[in-house]
Amino acid sequence: MKSSEIRALKVEEIQSKLADSREELMKLRFQQVTGQLTDSSRLRIVRRDVARMETILREQKAAMEGEA
């Protein structure tokens, strides 16, 4: 997911997508440990998506606190 796509979402939507991505990351890690993972690049992509969503959420919360 691109950062512009994430910024277009509401906070609740970002949080739900973040939870889904974290769950996917956990499943991918288990697959890697058991040797069932075929596309190892997916781990990197999902990990970066999680970081991107966390960063945007933190930015949005900081902006809200700055306004108040």
Secondary structure, DSSP 8 states (H G I E B T S, - for coil): --HHHHHTS-HHHHHHHHHHHHHHHHHHHHHHHHT--S-THHHHHHHHHHHHHHHHHHHHHHHHHHH-
